[in-house]
């Protein structure tokens, strides 16, 4: 019996815990990132096997992958053996519950979409019936070449496949441009979304506006009023919607999440509630739906002071000079156009449901998700959450404890126009 942290991973917090994940690595320099991905999958509690093409084996050590995954690393030379009762590609295809192909090179992409079974990876991809996350990576000129573009378009139509295109950045060939593989945190997030929701792109063609994180209301140059929100819930909502096909804009205050989790999002950073309000007024008309997940400060100074206060001055200033921050959610509701759906959030302590009912009636939004902040497994600064969703067809729906990403998927399903 395993006794390490991976074996003890909680499936409520780690959606990949207990899942059998096959990691296929093809020949791109981005393969050097995969040991970190494999290690992270094992730490999340997944059972991992690796499959490496001959060109990838020149870039990343099969021995290292075997050690990190706690399973033998599979190579082309292993595909056929008189000692094996079944072909290896069939065994791997049937063993896997999820498949990650990263990086997906131009060659492996071409073999896959044209049904060529002349390698272990190609044969396994053709044989598997498991959901596949395919993360492309290559030189910019290769990525924009007509042949690769046609092959990538073909892959978009494959059942059970979630294609993850490359992003722009500095490539290993010293070129700036598209072709950079999604970062490890993005790969893990997309795999979790694939496990939780699947490959369906039910938000395709829709535009979602999300707010996340705290705001900061300055008192003087050294102090401000804020709260402990990390912004994780809003960021996960935005990313889950993007992977489900939405065009997403994220308006966020100062975040304390891994910057890799912002990859692929159109981000509008703000500091104060006034900054956020201006951004919302500008962006709301183009949105089909809005998720107001930001934890906006309730009060602000009428006039922030230009100099740092002494301790003695501070005690005096804290007693006066504050004004309520305008209700940004109520403003969204008052300005919304017909058909625009709005999800609000309520972070509560004590009797969450009773307070949520009152807030929902007062705000007038379509949906309101209320969660406790006085419990260890919910609220600010943790990866799990639970609470109540008010509105929609469910009326009052209890949201059971789970990862914030799993709850984001539930909220998106309820919010979809």
C-alpha positions in Angstrom: 0.0 0.0 0.0 1.3 3.4 -0.9 1.8 5.8 2.0 3.1 8.9 0.3 1.2 12.2 -0.1 -0.1 11.2 -3.6 -1.9 8.1 -2.1 -3.5 10.4 0.5 -4.7 13.1 -2.0 -8.3 14.0 -1.4 -10.4 13.6 -4.5 -12.7 16.4 -3.3 -9.8 18.8 -3.6 -7.9 17.1 -6.4 -10.2 16.0 -9.2 -7.4 13.8 -10.7 -6.9 11.8 -7.5 -7.2 8.1 -8.3 -7.4 8.7 -12.1 -5.2 6.7 -14.5 -3.4 9.3 -16.7 -1.3 8.4 -19.7 1.2 11.1 -20.7 2.4 11.0 -24.3 5.4 13.1 -25.0 6.5 13.8 -28.6 9.5 15.5 -30.1 9.5 19.2 -29.2 11.9 21.1 -26.9 8.9 21.8 -24.7 9.2 18.1 -23.6 11.6 19.3 -21.0 8.6 20.7 -19.0 6.9 17.3 -18.8 8.9 15.9 -15.8 7.3 18.7 -13.7 3.9 17.8 -15.0 4.3 14.1 -14.3 5.6 14.9 -10.8 2.6 17.2 -10.1 0.1 14.6 -11.4 1.5 12.0 -9.0 1.4 14.5 -6.1 -2.3 15.1 -7.0 -2.9 11.4 -6.5 -3.1 10.3 -10.1 -1.6 7.0 -11.4 0.6 8.0 -14.2 2.3 6.1 -17.1 4.5 7.8 -19.7 4.9 7.1 -23.4 7.8 8.8 -25.2 8.6 9.0 -28.9 12.2 8.4 -30.1 12.7 12.1 -30.8 11.3 13.1 -27.4 13.6 10.5 -25.7 16.5 12.6 -26.9 15.1 15.6 -25.0 13.8 14.2 -21.8 15.1 11.1 -19.9 12.9 8.1 -19.9 14.6 7.0 -16.7 13.6 10.3 -15.0 10.0 9.9 -16.2 9.9 6.3 -14.9 11.2 7.4 -11.5 8.8 10.4 -11.3 5.7 8.4 -12.4 6.6 5.3 -10.4 5.9 3.2 -13.5 8.1 2.0 -16.5 8.4 4.5 -19.3 7.1 3.1 -22.6 9.1 3.5 -25.8 8.6 2.5 -29.4 10.9 -0.5 -28.9 8.4 -1.8 -26.3 5.4 -1.9 -28.6 5.8 -5.5 -29.8 7.2 -8.3 -27.6 6.9 -12.1 -27.6 6.7 -11.9 -23.8 3.5 -9.7 -23.9 0.1 -11.3 -24.3 -1.3 -8.1 -25.8 0.0 -5.3 -28.0 1.3 -2.5 -25.8 -0.7 0.3 -27.6 -3.9 -1.6 -26.9 -3.0 -2.2 -23.3 -2.1 1.5 -22.7 -5.2 2.7 -24.6 -7.5 0.6 -22.5 -5.7 1.3 -19.2 -5.9 5.1 -19.5 -8.9 7.1 -18.2 -7.3 10.4 -19.3 -4.6 11.0 -21.9 -2.3 14.0 -22.1 -0.3 14.6 -25.3 2.2 17.3 -24.5 4.0 18.5 -26.4 2.0 17.6 -29.5 4.5 18.1 -32.4 3.6 18.7 -36.0 4.6 15.2 -36.9 2.5 13.5 -34.2 -0.4 15.8 -35.1 -0.2 14.7 -38.7 0.0 11.0 -37.9 -2.9 11.3 -35.5 -5.4 13.1 -37.7 -4.6 11.1 -40.8 -4.9 7.7 -39.0 -1.3 6.6 -39.3 -0.3 3.9 -36.8 3.4 3.7 -37.4 4.5 4.5 -33.9 3.5 3.6 -30.3 2.1 7.1 -29.6 0.1 7.2 -32.9 -1.2 3.7 -32.4 -2.3 4.4 -28.8 -4.1 7.7 -29.8 -6.0 5.8 -32.5 -6.9 3.0 -30.1 -7.9 4.9 -27.0 -11.5 5.8 -26.1 -10.4 8.0 -23.2 -10.7 11.8 -23.3 -7.5 13.4 -24.6 -5.9 16.8 -23.9 -3.7 17.7 -26.8 -1.2 20.6 -26.2 0.5 21.7 -29.3 4.1 23.2 -29.4 6.3 24.0 -32.4 8.2 26.7 -34.2 6.0 29.7 -35.2 6.6 29.1 -39.0 5.6 25.5 -38.6 2.5 26.4 -36.5 1.2 28.8 -39.2 2.1 26.6 -42.2 -1.0 25.5 -44.2 -0.5 21.8 -43.6 -0.3 22.2 -39.8 -3.3 24.6 -39.8 -5.4 22.1 -41.8 -4.4 19.2 -39.4 -5.2 21.4 -36.4 -8.6 22.2 -37.8 -9.3 18.5 -38.3 -8.4 17.8 -34.7 -11.0 20.3 -33.5 -13.7 18.0 -34.8 -12.4 14.9 -33.0 -14.7 13.4 -30.4 -13.3 13.2 -26.8 -10.4 15.6 -27.7 -9.7 18.9 -26.0 -7.2 20.8 -28.2 -5.0 23.3 -26.4 -3.3 25.6 -28.9 0.1 27.2 -28.2 0.5 30.7 -26.9 2.8 33.5 -28.0 6.2 34.0 -26.3 9.9 33.5 -26.7 10.6 30.1 -28.3 13.7 27.9 -27.9 14.7 29.0 -31.4 14.9 32.6 -30.1 11.9 33.6 -32.1 9.0 35.6 -30.6 5.7 34.3 -31.8 3.0 31.6 -31.5 4.1 28.1 -30.8 4.9 28.0 -27.1 3.3 25.1 -25.3 0.9 25.8 -22.4 2.7 26.0 -19.0 2.5 23.1 -16.6 -0.1 24.7 -14.4 -2.3 25.2 -17.4 -1.9 21.6 -18.5 -2.9 20.4 -15.0 -5.9 22.8 -14.9 -7.1 21.7 -18.4 -6.7 18.0 -17.4 -8.8 18.6 -14.3 -11.5 20.4 -16.4 -11.4 17.4 -18.9 -12.0 15.1 -15.9 -14.8 17.2 -14.4 -16.6 18.4 -17.5 -15.3 16.6 -20.6 -14.4 18.1 -24.0 -17.8 19.7 -24.8 -17.5 23.4 -25.7 -21.0 24.4 -24.7 -19.9 28.1 -24.1 -18.6 28.4 -27.7 -19.7 31.7 -29.2 -20.5 33.3 -25.9 -18.7 36.1 -24.1 -18.2 35.9 -20.3 -17.1 38.8 -18.1 -15.6 37.7 -14.8 -14.3 39.7 -11.8 -11.9 38.3 -9.3 -9.7 39.1 -6.3 -9.9 41.9 -3.8 -9.9 45.7 -4.3 -7.6 48.0 -2.3 -8.8 51.3 -1.0 -5.9 53.5 0.0 -5.8 55.3 3.4 -2.3 56.9 2.9 0.7 56.0 0.7 1.6 53.1 3.1 -1.8 51.6 4.1 -5.0 50.4 2.4 -8.3 48.6 3.2 -8.7 45.2 1.6 -9.5 41.6 2.4 -7.9 38.1 2.2 -9.4 37.1 -1.2 -6.8 35.4 -3.4 -9.0 35.6 -6.5 -8.7 31.9 -7.2 -12.5 31.3 -7.5 -12.9 33.9 -10.2 -9.7 32.8 -12.1 -10.9 29.2 -12.1 -14.3 30.3 -13.4 -12.7 32.2 -16.2 -10.4 29.4 -17.2 -13.1 26.7 -17.0 -15.3 28.9 -19.3 -12.4 29.4 -21.7 -11.8 25.7 -22.0 -15.6 25.3 -22.6 -15.3 27.6 -25.5 -16.2 31.0 -24.1 -14.5 34.3 -25.0 -13.5 35.5 -21.5 -12.4 38.8 -20.0 -11.1 38.8 -16.5 -11.2 42.1 -14.5 -9.2 41.5 -11.4 -7.8 43.2 -8.3 -4.4 42.2 -6.8 -4.2 38.4 -7.1 -2.2 35.9 -5.0 -2.5 33.0 -7.5 0.1 31.4 -9.7 0.6 33.7 -12.7 0.5 30.6 -15.0 -3.2 30.4 -14.2 -3.9 33.6 -16.1 -2.5 32.2 -19.3 -4.9 32.6 -22.3 -7.2 35.1 -20.6 -7.8 38.7 -21.6 -7.0 40.4 -18.2 -7.8 43.9 -17.0 -6.0 44.5 -13.8 -7.4 47.1 -11.3 -6.7 48.3 -7.8 -9.7 50.1 -6.4 -13.5 49.6 -6.5 -13.7 52.8 -8.7 -11.2 51.2 -11.1 -13.3 48.0 -11.3 -16.5 50.0 -11.8 -15.1 51.9 -14.7 -13.9 48.6 -16.3 -17.3 47.0 -15.8 -19.2 50.0 -17.3 -17.0 49.7 -20.4 -17.0 46.0 -20.8 -20.6 45.0 -19.7 -22.4 45.9 -23.0 -20.4 43.2 -24.9 -20.9 40.3 -22.4 -23.5 37.6 -22.7 -23.0 36.7 -19.0 -21.2 38.1 -16.0 -19.8 36.4 -12.9 -19.1 39.0 -10.2 -16.7 36.9 -8.1 -14.5 39.8 -6.9 -14.4 40.6 -3.1 -14.9 44.4 -3.3 -14.1 46.5 -0.3 -17.2 47.9 1.4 -15.7 51.3 2.3 -13.2 53.7 1.0 -11.7 57.0 2.0 -13.4 60.1 0.9 -9.9 61.5 0.1 -6.8 59.3 0.6 -4.1 61.2 2.5 -0.9 62.2 0.5 1.5 61.5 3.4 2.0 58.5 5.7 0.2 58.9 9.0 1.9 58.5 12.3 0.4 56.0 14.7 -1.2 58.7 16.7 -2.7 60.3 13.5 -3.9 56.9 12.3 -6.1 56.3 15.3 -7.8 59.6 14.6 -8.2 59.1 10.9 -9.7 55.6 11.2 -12.6 57.0 13.1 -13.8 59.3 10.3 -13.5 60.1 6.6 -14.9 56.8 5.2 -17.7 56.4 2.7 -19.5 53.3 1.4 -18.3 51.8 -1.9 -21.0 51.8 -4.6 -22.7 48.4 -5.0 -21.0 47.1 -8.2 -23.3 44.1 -8.5 -26.4 46.2 -8.2 -25.0 48.5 -10.9 -24.5 45.6 -13.2 -28.1 44.5 -12.7 -29.4 48.0 -13.4 -27.4 48.4 -16.6 -27.9 44.9 -18.1 -29.3 44.3 -21.5 -32.0 41.8 -22.3 -30.8 38.2 -22.1 -27.6 39.1 -20.1 -27.3 36.7 -17.1 -25.5 37.7 -14.0 -24.0 35.6 -11.2 -23.3 37.2 -7.8 -21.2 35.9 -4.9 -21.8 36.3 -1.2 -19.0 35.4 1.3 -20.8 35.0 4.6 -20.3 33.8 8.2 -22.9 32.4 10.5 -26.3 31.5 8.9 -25.2 31.5 5.3 -28.5 30.5 3.7 -30.6 33.1 5.5 -28.2 35.9 4.7 -28.0 34.7 1.1 -31.8 34.8 0.6 -31.9 38.4 1.8 -29.0 39.4 -0.4 -30.4 37.7 -3.5 -33.7 39.4 -3.1 -31.9 42.7 -2.6 -29.5 42.4 -5.5 -31.8 41.2 -8.3 -29.2 39.1 -10.0 -30.1 35.8 -11.8 -28.0 33.6 -9.6 -26.2 34.0 -6.2 -23.6 31.7 -4.9 -23.1 32.0 -1.1 -20.3 30.3 0.8 -19.0 30.4 4.4 -15.8 32.1 5.3 -15.8 31.0 8.9 -15.1 27.3 8.1 -11.7 25.7 7.4 -12.6 24.1 4.1 -14.3 27.1 2.4 -13.9 30.7 1.6 -10.6 32.7 1.3 -7.2 31.2 0.6 -8.2 27.5 0.2 -8.7 25.2 -2.8 -12.1 23.8 -1.7 -15.5 25.4 -1.1 -19.2 24.7 -0.6 -22.3 26.7 0.0 -25.7 27.4 -1.7 -26.7 28.5 -5.2 -29.8 30.5 -5.3 -31.8 31.1 -8.5 -32.2 29.3 -11.8 -34.1 26.1 -12.2 -32.9 24.7 -8.9 -34.4 27.5 -6.7 -32.1 26.8 -3.8 -29.4 24.2 -4.5 -26.9 22.9 -1.9 -23.4 22.9 -3.4 -21.6 20.1 -1.7 -18.0 20.3 -0.6 -15.5 20.0 -3.5 -12.7 21.7 -5.3 -13.2 25.3 -6.4 -12.7 24.1 -10.0 -15.5 21.6 -9.6 -17.8 24.3 -8.2 -16.8 26.6 -11.0 -18.0 24.0 -13.5 -21.4 23.7 -11.7 -21.8 27.5 -11.7 -21.0 27.8 -15.4 -23.6 25.2 -16.2 -26.2 27.2 -14.2 -25.1 30.6 -15.6 -24.9 29.7 -19.3 -27.4 31.8 -21.4 
